[in-house]
Amino acid sequence: MRRIVIVGAGLTGLSAAYHLCARGAEPMVLERSGTVGGACRTLTREGFHFDLTGHLLHLAREESHELLRALGVRGALRPHRRRAGIALAGTVTPYPIQINTYRLPREIRRECVLGFVEAHARASGRGEAPASFAAWALDRFGEGFARHFFLPYNRKLFCTDPAELTTEWVGRYVPRPEVADVIAGAFGLYRTPVGYNAAFLYPKVGGIQIVADALARSLPAVRLGCQVRSVRLGAREVELESGETLGWDALVATAPLSHLAAMTADLPAAARAAAARLRAVAVVNLNLGVRGPAPRREHWLYVPEERFPFYRVGIPSNHGRVAPPGCHTLSVEVSVPAGAPVPAGLRERCLAGLAELGLLRDAGDVAVVEEVRLDPAYAIFDAVRPAAVAALRDAFRAAGVTVAGRWAEWKYSTMEDALWDGAAVARRLAR
């Protein structure tokens, strides 16, 4: 039987193992931490459940529901219709802003609607699509929407000038309405849910960890606490920090592509040079367990204005039972360049920002603080990314290594994508 080793017990790695086992294989799954789930983990502290940033199941495929039923967790998940907002100019208007300017100050509303109409009028003479995200936002949405939301928000999220970002990632993630929709949205008349995340599933009790746990329970074993020290392509071996060496005929890597390159001892020079060109941001996730009722009814808020350190604030207790009775949770997300230290005074600035937005009544109400860091968290889609990723993917593939999942493929994707990225790996290896 072929020796298949999977590095990483996040959703992609677990799904790959699950589908391989269904095909009669016996993969070995290695996970460096003490729990499965990767970024889709839940931390429990004093009765509060904190996911590592917002992780919601946005399902577009019926097969995803079938998989969750097979895992025995579909009944533990509750459906929700998105309640998201954008905190801007002293108010909160529903997301997406393109069809919900009605709560914004009149001048901003006018700039956004007029700019969109002007951009739409120019569309008939449009040639090739703009190369940069900044140019694309101006071209597709106009100066108002770009200046008030798209450019500042994505500058905060990616810690990068939007002119350096490409448009590879926008696709299904940025809804583009018609002129009539934008005008209706200026009067609060647009009612149709839009966007890939208009609906989602979330556990009725506890956090998102239940999905990873269900996958892990279906496997013969997952080796936890197994940090890979090095990968040797020529010898087809992985060496663990314990000194143990494991051979493989096929290796599935779900670890971040930059980390995989760094731990590969005999990576070709051209591929190593490509890895040096990869860019990403880390996310500092400040989780708060707070006494008292939730301050707002939204599931999460986008925060584009520069004076606030965070780009998004979630209120997970609005969609799941993740806090003790009489309490709620807040999930605050701040981007920093990958590998960079946490800025001094960040926690205090976040608390002050929450208070200014009316999301925290009194700092003394905070019962639990759990700060975590995802590094990397978001790949930066710049002009050098496609060639760099292709060079690394091809080098690993030639040596019998399959890179799979959001971080190994250096892309932006959802939990549902992770599940089916793993299934696709199983199909390829089975062939």
Kinemage of the C-alpha trace (Angstrom):
@kinemage 1
@onewidth
@group {chain A} dominant
@subgroup {mainchain}
@vectorlist {calphas} color= white
{ca met a 1} P 0.000 0.000 0.000
{ca arg a 2} L 1.254 3.489 -0.836
{ca arg a 3} L 2.547 5.513 2.091
{ca ile a 4} L 0.589 8.790 2.118
{ca val a 5} L 1.563 11.442 4.651
{ca ile a 6} L -0.565 14.544 5.197
{ca val a 7} L 1.056 17.525 6.891
{ca gly a 8} L -1.555 19.611 8.698
{ca ala a 9} L -4.857 18.674 10.347
{ca gly a 10} L -6.827 21.696 9.247
{ca leu a 11} L -10.011 21.195 7.271
{ca thr a 12} L -8.211 20.475 3.996
{ca gly a 13} L -5.871 17.898 5.508
{ca leu a 14} L -8.636 16.207 7.495
{ca ser a 15} L -10.940 16.143 4.476
{ca ala a 16} L -8.190 14.665 2.308
{ca ala a 17} L -7.630 11.931 4.895
{ca tyr a 18} L -11.372 11.298 5.234
{ca his a 19} L -11.867 10.856 1.508
{ca leu a 20} L -8.706 8.786 1.137
{ca cys a 21} L -9.891 6.428 3.861
{ca ala a 22} L -13.199 6.104 2.036
{ca arg a 23} L -11.169 4.870 -0.949
{ca gly a 24} L -9.319 2.280 1.098
{ca ala a 25} L -6.099 4.206 1.742
{ca glu a 26} L -4.480 4.599 5.173
{ca pro a 27} L -2.958 8.084 5.260
{ca met a 28} L -0.910 9.353 8.190
{ca val a 29} L -1.927 12.843 9.352
{ca leu a 30} L 0.647 14.963 11.189
{ca glu a 31} L -0.395 18.044 13.177
{ca arg a 32} L 2.043 20.247 15.061
{ca ser a 33} L -0.458 21.549 17.633
{ca gly a 34} L -2.302 19.625 20.297
{ca thr a 35} L -5.697 19.893 18.571
{ca val a 36} L -7.083 19.459 15.080
{ca gly a 37} L -8.717 22.198 13.033
{ca gly a 38} L -5.854 24.504 12.063
{ca ala a 39} L -7.324 27.983 11.723
{ca cys a 40} L -10.827 26.507 12.201
{ca arg a 41} L -10.283 25.850 15.900
{ca thr a 42} L -12.203 26.994 18.936
{ca leu a 43} L -10.597 28.012 22.229
{ca thr a 44} L -12.652 27.661 25.418
{ca arg a 45} L -11.933 29.947 28.365
{ca glu a 46} L -14.124 30.264 31.478
{ca gly a 47} L -17.276 29.270 29.634
{ca phe a 48} L -16.585 31.437 26.548
{ca his a 49} L -15.907 29.828 23.163
{ca phe a 50} L -13.632 31.767 20.803
{ca asp a 51} L -13.035 30.822 17.178
{ca leu a 52} L -9.797 31.945 15.555
{ca thr a 53} L -11.409 34.906 13.734
{ca gly a 54} L -14.799 34.509 12.099
{ca his a 55} L -15.358 31.038 10.653
{ca leu a 56} L -18.813 30.486 9.201
{ca leu a 57} L -20.034 27.796 6.821
{ca his a 58} L -21.160 29.449 3.589
{ca leu a 59} L -22.363 26.475 1.545
{ca ala a 60} L -23.075 26.666 -2.168
{ca arg a 61} L -23.081 22.909 -2.882
{ca glu a 62} L -25.643 20.319 -1.859
{ca glu a 63} L -22.784 17.832 -1.462
{ca ser a 64} L -21.518 19.941 1.432
{ca his a 65} L -24.759 19.387 3.328
{ca glu a 66} L -24.522 15.665 2.534
{ca leu a 67} L -20.966 15.551 3.876
{ca leu a 68} L -21.979 17.290 7.100
{ca arg a 69} L -24.844 14.827 7.517
{ca ala a 70} L -22.464 11.910 6.967
{ca leu a 71} L -20.197 13.362 9.656
{ca gly a 72} L -23.143 13.622 12.036
{ca val a 73} L -22.941 17.406 12.571
{ca arg a 74} L -25.547 18.839 10.200
{ca gly a 75} L -28.218 18.695 12.906
{ca ala a 76} L -25.947 20.615 15.286
{ca leu a 77} L -25.765 23.560 12.882
{ca arg a 78} L -28.313 26.356 12.635
{ca pro a 79} L -28.938 28.363 9.444
{ca his a 80} L -28.671 32.158 9.545
{ca arg a 81} L -29.276 35.005 7.153
{ca arg a 82} L -26.371 37.418 7.240
{ca arg a 83} L -26.678 40.499 9.402
{ca ala a 84} L -23.517 42.447 8.621
{ca gly a 85} L -22.865 46.158 8.734
{ca ile a 86} L -20.307 48.801 7.820
{ca ala a 87} L -19.298 51.295 10.509
{ca leu a 88} L -18.670 54.513 8.627
{ca ala a 89} L -19.037 58.236 9.282
{ca gly a 90} L -20.508 57.818 12.741
{ca thr a 91} L -23.217 55.359 11.748
{ca val a 92} L -23.703 51.742 10.695
{ca thr a 93} L -25.227 50.852 7.337
{ca pro a 94} L -25.935 47.281 6.194
{ca tyr a 95} L -23.440 45.343 4.093
{ca pro a 96} L -22.812 45.372 1.172
{ca ile a 97} L -22.424 49.135 0.967
{ca gln a 98} L -23.136 49.145 -2.777
{ca ile a 99} L -26.858 48.649 -2.154
{ca asn a 100} L -27.122 50.078 1.349
{ca thr a 101} L -26.032 53.707 1.418
{ca tyr a 102} L -29.344 54.877 2.908
{ca arg a 103} L -28.022 55.180 6.468
{ca leu a 104} L -24.937 57.158 5.479
{ca pro a 105} L -24.726 60.962 5.641
{ca arg a 106} L -26.367 62.584 2.612
{ca glu a 107} L -23.134 63.925 1.124
{ca ile a 108} L -21.420 60.537 1.228
{ca arg a 109} L -24.545 58.898 -0.177
{ca arg a 110} L -24.556 61.379 -3.051
{ca glu a 111} L -20.852 60.821 -3.799
{ca cys a 112} L -21.300 57.064 -3.885
{ca val a 113} L -24.409 56.961 -6.050
{ca leu a 114} L -23.226 59.655 -8.460
{ca gly a 115} L -19.806 58.046 -8.782
{ca phe a 116} L -21.370 54.668 -9.538
{ca val a 117} L -23.647 56.134 -12.204
{ca glu a 118} L -20.707 57.900 -13.818
{ca ala a 119} L -18.625 54.703 -13.750
{ca his a 120} L -21.505 52.777 -15.295
{ca ala a 121} L -21.830 55.391 -18.039
{ca arg a 122} L -18.166 54.943 -18.918
{ca ala a 123} L -18.551 51.163 -19.133
{ca ser a 124} L -19.627 51.142 -22.793
{ca gly a 125} L -16.180 52.310 -23.849
{ca arg a 126} L -14.311 50.010 -21.502
{ca gly a 127} L -11.491 47.935 -22.934
{ca glu a 128} L -9.446 45.485 -20.909
{ca ala a 129} L -10.167 45.104 -17.214
{ca pro a 130} L -7.955 47.260 -14.963
{ca ala a 131} L -4.857 45.465 -13.721
{ca ser a 132} L -4.843 46.769 -10.153
{ca phe a 133} L -7.529 46.495 -7.491
{ca ala a 134} L -7.438 50.264 -6.937
{ca ala a 135} L -8.097 50.963 -10.615
{ca trp a 136} L -10.738 48.224 -10.714
{ca ala a 137} L -12.628 49.646 -7.720
{ca leu a 138} L -12.663 53.114 -9.288
{ca asp a 139} L -13.650 51.742 -12.675
{ca arg a 140} L -16.423 49.441 -11.443
{ca phe a 141} L -17.839 51.368 -8.479
{ca gly a 142} L -16.808 54.979 -8.949
{ca glu a 143} L -14.902 57.465 -6.852
{ca gly a 144} L -17.309 57.618 -3.893
{ca phe a 145} L -17.538 53.917 -3.118
{ca ala a 146} L -13.802 53.497 -3.770
{ca arg a 147} L -12.735 56.383 -1.507
{ca his a 148} L -15.088 55.684 1.378
{ca phe a 149} L -14.922 51.895 1.490
{ca phe a 150} L -13.084 49.736 -1.025
{ca leu a 151} L -9.687 51.426 -0.902
{ca pro a 152} L -9.372 52.156 2.843
{ca tyr a 153} L -10.829 48.795 3.885
{ca asn a 154} L -8.527 46.735 1.685
{ca arg a 155} L -5.541 48.913 2.603
{ca lys a 156} L -6.198 47.982 6.247
{ca leu a 157} L -6.853 44.318 5.513
{ca phe a 158} L -3.783 43.720 3.336
{ca cys a 159} L -1.453 46.380 4.848
{ca thr a 160} L -0.707 47.240 1.229
{ca asp a 161} L -1.452 50.034 -1.208
{ca pro a 162} L -4.496 48.800 -3.206
{ca ala a 163} L -2.647 49.890 -6.360
{ca glu a 164} L -0.250 46.972 -5.698
{ca leu a 165} L -3.071 44.415 -5.474
{ca thr a 166} L -4.374 42.531 -8.488
{ca thr a 167} L -8.012 41.592 -9.033
{ca glu a 168} L -7.495 37.790 -9.034
{ca trp a 169} L -9.328 37.360 -5.757
{ca val a 170} L -12.393 39.574 -6.202
{ca gly a 171} L -14.656 37.226 -8.207
{ca arg a 172} L -17.537 36.032 -6.040
{ca tyr a 173} L -16.399 38.085 -3.044
{ca val a 174} L -17.334 41.589 -4.284
{ca pro a 175} L -20.960 41.886 -5.509
{ca arg a 176} L -21.478 44.364 -8.361
{ca pro a 177} L -25.088 45.604 -8.582
{ca glu a 178} L -26.919 47.404 -11.372
{ca val a 179} L -27.603 51.149 -11.332
{ca ala a 180} L -31.227 50.598 -10.315
{ca asp a 181} L -30.076 48.513 -7.341
{ca val a 182} L -27.665 51.217 -6.151
{ca ile a 183} L -30.362 53.884 -6.408
{ca ala a 184} L -32.868 51.679 -4.564
{ca gly a 185} L -30.218 51.091 -1.901
{ca ala a 186} L -29.851 54.823 -1.384
{ca phe a 187} L -33.482 54.865 -0.198
{ca gly a 188} L -33.412 51.622 1.789
{ca leu a 189} L -35.539 49.851 -0.832
{ca tyr a 190} L -33.198 47.013 -1.852
{ca arg a 191} L -34.167 43.789 -0.110
{ca thr a 192} L -32.682 40.849 -2.071
{ca pro a 193} L -29.782 39.087 -0.270
{ca val a 194} L -26.587 39.192 -2.348
{ca gly a 195} L -23.084 37.776 -2.056
{ca tyr a 196} L -21.566 34.382 -1.340
{ca asn a 197} L -21.999 34.952 2.420
{ca ala a 198} L -25.659 36.013 2.407
{ca ala a 199} L -26.507 32.849 4.388
{ca phe a 200} L -24.431 30.588 6.592
{ca leu a 201} L -24.489 27.734 9.077
{ca tyr a 202} L -23.015 27.867 12.561
{ca pro a 203} L -23.115 25.495 15.553
{ca lys a 204} L -26.069 25.983 17.856
{ca val a 205} L -23.788 25.532 20.877
{ca gly a 206} L -20.025 26.032 21.080
{ca gly a 207} L -17.728 27.054 18.240
{ca ile a 208} L -16.722 25.942 14.765
{ca gln a 209} L -14.354 23.277 16.151
{ca ile a 210} L -17.115 20.678 15.845
{ca val a 211} L -16.545 20.336 12.088
{ca ala a 212} L -12.857 19.480 12.434
{ca asp a 213} L -13.563 17.196 15.407
{ca ala a 214} L -16.158 15.280 13.385
{ca leu a 215} L -13.687 14.721 10.554
{ca ala a 216} L -10.978 13.626 12.983
{ca arg a 217} L -13.302 11.131 14.696
{ca ser a 218} L -13.818 9.396 11.372
{ca leu a 219} L -10.073 8.743 10.932
{ca pro a 220} L -8.062 5.854 12.378
{ca ala a 221} L -5.617 8.312 13.951
{ca val a 222} L -4.204 11.812 13.790
{ca arg a 223} L -0.754 12.332 15.263
{ca leu a 224} L -0.900 15.523 17.320
{ca gly a 225} L 2.121 17.439 18.571
{ca cys a 226} L 4.138 16.330 15.531
{ca gln a 227} L 6.102 19.317 14.309
{ca val a 228} L 7.818 18.696 10.962
{ca arg a 229} L 11.421 19.856 11.125
{ca ser a 230} L 12.342 19.210 7.511
{ca val a 231} L 11.103 17.751 4.251
{ca arg a 232} L 13.558 15.940 2.002
{ca leu a 233} L 12.236 15.637 -1.519
{ca gly a 234} L 14.991 13.418 -2.921
{ca ala a 235} L 14.751 10.875 -0.117
{ca arg a 236} L 10.967 11.245 0.154
{ca glu a 237} L 11.170 11.667 3.905
{ca val a 238} L 9.914 14.039 6.566
{ca glu a 239} L 11.872 14.524 9.767
{ca leu a 240} L 9.985 15.466 12.933
{ca glu a 241} L 11.281 17.653 15.740
{ca ser a 242} L 11.460 14.481 17.837
{ca gly a 243} L 14.099 13.148 15.440
{ca glu a 244} L 11.768 10.525 13.979
{ca thr a 245} L 11.954 10.099 10.202
{ca leu a 246} L 8.946 9.041 8.135
{ca gly a 247} L 9.081 7.908 4.533
{ca trp a 248} L 6.369 8.668 2.015
{ca asp a 249} L 5.320 7.793 -1.496
{ca ala a 250} L 2.958 10.770 -1.671
{ca leu a 251} L 3.032 13.830 0.552
{ca val a 252} L 0.074 16.196 0.954
{ca ala a 253} L 1.099 19.567 2.363
{ca thr a 254} L -1.523 21.956 3.722
{ca ala a 255} L 0.918 24.139 5.681
{ca pro a 256} L 1.480 27.706 4.411
{ca leu a 257} L 3.483 27.621 1.187
{ca ser a 258} L 6.132 29.930 2.633
{ca his a 259} L 6.593 27.643 5.653
{ca leu a 260} L 6.710 24.537 3.482
{ca ala a 261} L 9.431 26.093 1.326
{ca ala a 262} L 11.463 27.047 4.397
{ca met a 263} L 11.350 23.516 5.843
{ca thr a 264} L 12.215 21.769 2.559
{ca ala a 265} L 15.923 21.004 2.683
{ca asp a 266} L 16.493 20.298 -0.999
{ca leu a 267} L 14.069 22.685 -2.655
{ca pro a 268} L 15.437 23.782 -6.063
{ca ala a 269} L 17.039 27.234 -6.021
{ca ala a 270} L 14.520 28.739 -8.444
{ca ala a 271} L 11.622 27.601 -6.274
{ca arg a 272} L 13.298 28.940 -3.135
{ca ala a 273} L 13.727 32.297 -4.856
{ca ala a 274} L 10.035 32.203 -5.768
{ca ala a 275} L 9.118 31.589 -2.112
{ca ala a 276} L 11.020 34.729 -1.126
{ca arg a 277} L 8.625 36.741 -3.305
{ca leu a 278} L 5.475 35.580 -1.514
{ca arg a 279} L 3.795 38.229 0.627
{ca ala a 280} L 1.102 37.911 3.276
{ca val a 281} L -0.411 39.562 6.310
{ca ala a 282} L -0.924 38.158 9.770
{ca val a 283} L -4.061 38.765 11.802
{ca val a 284} L -4.018 39.577 15.497
{ca asn a 285} L -7.363 38.348 16.806
{ca leu a 286} L -8.423 39.885 20.105
{ca asn a 287} L -11.264 37.812 21.564
{ca leu a 288} L -13.278 39.343 24.392
{ca gly a 289} L -15.729 37.675 26.741
{ca val a 290} L -17.946 40.510 27.946
{ca arg a 291} L -20.573 40.734 30.674
{ca gly a 292} L -23.991 41.980 29.635
{ca pro a 293} L -26.078 41.751 26.444
{ca ala a 294} L -24.578 42.177 22.980
{ca pro a 295} L -24.298 45.848 21.991
{ca arg a 296} L -25.759 45.353 18.499
{ca arg a 297} L -27.661 42.692 16.556
{ca glu a 298} L -25.228 42.329 13.611
{ca his a 299} L -23.131 39.208 13.219
{ca trp a 300} L -20.129 41.298 12.209
{ca leu a 301} L -19.117 44.846 11.231
{ca tyr a 302} L -16.603 46.040 8.643
{ca val a 303} L -14.603 49.078 9.782
{ca pro a 304} L -12.830 50.893 6.919
{ca glu a 305} L -11.867 54.137 8.652
{ca glu a 306} L -8.160 54.531 9.336
{ca arg a 307} L -8.498 55.868 12.872
{ca phe a 308} L -9.665 52.462 14.089
{ca pro a 309} L -6.895 49.812 14.292
{ca phe a 310} L -9.200 46.909 13.410
{ca tyr a 311} L -10.776 46.168 10.043
{ca arg a 312} L -13.569 43.929 11.330
{ca val a 313} L -15.404 43.197 14.581
{ca gly a 314} L -17.525 40.081 14.982
{ca ile a 315} L -20.236 39.447 17.571
{ca pro a 316} L -20.273 35.621 17.520
{ca ser a 317} L -22.786 35.364 20.361
{ca asn a 318} L -25.356 36.777 17.912
{ca his a 319} L -25.258 33.563 15.885
{ca gly a 320} L -24.306 30.875 18.409
{ca arg a 321} L -24.343 30.013 22.094
{ca val a 322} L -20.694 30.791 22.768
{ca ala a 323} L -20.923 32.697 26.058
{ca pro a 324} L -22.275 32.055 29.550
{ca pro a 325} L -25.803 33.364 30.267
{ca gly a 326} L -25.918 37.145 30.469
{ca cys a 327} L -22.658 37.561 28.516
{ca his a 328} L -21.537 38.004 24.917
{ca thr a 329} L -18.365 37.751 22.853
{ca leu a 330} L -16.525 40.129 20.543
{ca ser a 331} L -13.926 39.097 17.945
{ca val a 332} L -11.620 41.964 16.932
{ca glu a 333} L -9.350 41.525 13.883
{ca val a 334} L -6.248 43.579 13.139
{ca ser a 335} L -3.899 42.994 10.190
{ca val a 336} L -0.128 43.365 10.484
{ca pro a 337} L 2.559 42.372 7.971
{ca ala a 338} L 3.467 38.699 8.247
{ca gly a 339} L 6.269 38.216 10.748
{ca ala a 340} L 5.949 41.749 12.143
{ca pro a 341} L 5.556 42.312 15.886
{ca val a 342} L 2.255 43.368 17.414
{ca pro a 343} L 2.170 47.192 17.541
{ca ala a 344} L 2.683 48.660 20.994
{ca gly a 345} L -0.523 49.588 22.764
{ca leu a 346} L -2.700 47.706 20.263
{ca arg a 347} L -5.024 46.214 22.881
{ca glu a 348} L -5.707 49.584 24.474
{ca arg a 349} L -6.360 51.182 21.062
{ca cys a 350} L -8.775 48.377 20.190
{ca leu a 351} L -10.709 48.816 23.429
{ca ala a 352} L -10.893 52.567 22.848
{ca gly a 353} L -12.093 52.002 19.288
{ca leu a 354} L -14.775 49.590 20.448
{ca ala a 355} L -15.968 52.140 22.965
{ca glu a 356} L -16.118 54.875 20.307
{ca leu a 357} L -18.240 52.615 18.087
{ca gly a 358} L -20.567 51.809 20.978
{ca leu a 359} L -19.490 48.161 21.013
{ca leu a 360} L -18.026 48.236 24.521
{ca arg a 361} L -19.878 50.082 27.255
{ca asp a 362} L -17.193 49.811 29.923
{ca ala a 363} L -13.757 48.179 29.860
{ca gly a 364} L -14.606 46.764 33.290
{ca asp a 365} L -17.255 44.589 31.627
{ca val a 366} L -14.534 42.531 29.917
{ca ala a 367} L -14.309 39.240 31.801
{ca val a 368} L -11.917 37.300 29.525
{ca val a 369} L -9.326 38.358 26.946
{ca glu a 370} L -7.855 35.775 24.583
{ca glu a 371} L -5.369 37.116 22.042
{ca val a 372} L -4.298 34.839 19.183
{ca arg a 373} L -2.294 35.368 16.027
{ca leu a 374} L -2.731 33.774 12.613
{ca asp a 375} L 0.464 34.117 10.620
{ca pro a 376} L 0.054 34.060 7.698
{ca ala a 377} L -3.652 34.823 7.523
{ca tyr a 378} L -4.228 36.398 4.096
{ca ala a 379} L -2.050 35.972 1.027
{ca ile a 380} L -1.333 39.242 -0.753
{ca phe a 381} L -2.439 39.077 -4.374
{ca asp a 382} L 0.259 41.151 -6.043
{ca ala a 383} L 1.699 40.972 -9.538
{ca val a 384} L 4.424 38.443 -8.660
{ca arg a 385} L 2.145 35.989 -6.853
{ca pro a 386} L 0.902 33.882 -9.824
{ca ala a 387} L 4.347 33.055 -11.166
{ca ala a 388} L 5.814 32.454 -7.707
{ca val a 389} L 3.009 30.103 -6.680
{ca ala a 390} L 3.178 28.234 -9.994
{ca ala a 391} L 6.943 27.734 -9.674
{ca leu a 392} L 6.611 26.302 -6.172
{ca arg a 393} L 3.608 24.136 -7.020
{ca asp a 394} L 5.397 22.660 -10.028
{ca ala a 395} L 8.592 22.000 -8.082
{ca phe a 396} L 6.724 20.180 -5.327
{ca arg a 397} L 4.508 18.283 -7.750
{ca ala a 398} L 7.563 16.985 -9.631
{ca ala a 399} L 8.817 15.535 -6.337
{ca gly a 400} L 5.528 13.822 -5.436
{ca val a 401} L 4.191 16.564 -3.140
{ca thr a 402} L 0.655 17.917 -3.502
{ca val a 403} L 0.035 21.367 -2.059
{ca ala a 404} L -3.615 21.814 -1.101
{ca gly a 405} L -5.820 24.325 0.677
{ca arg a 406} L -5.912 28.031 1.287
{ca trp a 407} L -2.442 28.552 2.693
{ca ala a 408} L -0.547 25.874 0.780
{ca glu a 409} L -1.967 27.209 -2.479
{ca trp a 410} L -1.500 30.810 -1.291
{ca lys a 411} L -5.060 31.805 -2.149
{ca tyr a 412} L -8.260 33.159 -0.624
{ca ser a 413} L -11.007 30.599 -0.031
{ca thr a 414} L -13.787 29.493 2.317
{ca met a 415} L -14.365 26.599 4.709
{ca glu a 416} L -16.442 24.867 2.051
{ca asp a 417} L -13.568 25.235 -0.409
{ca ala a 418} L -11.227 23.640 2.141
{ca leu a 419} L -13.462 20.588 2.461
{ca trp a 420} L -13.556 20.048 -1.300
{ca asp a 421} L -9.879 20.897 -1.810
{ca gly a 422} L -9.224 17.879 0.428
{ca ala a 423} L -11.658 15.706 -1.530
{ca ala a 424} L -9.958 16.700 -4.787
{ca val a 425} L -6.597 15.605 -3.366
{ca ala a 426} L -8.052 12.199 -2.541
{ca arg a 427} L -9.375 11.813 -6.080
{ca arg a 428} L -6.009 12.711 -7.627
{ca leu a 429} L -4.061 10.352 -5.380
{ca ala a 430} L -6.545 7.549 -5.962
{ca arg a 431} L -5.891 7.825 -9.685
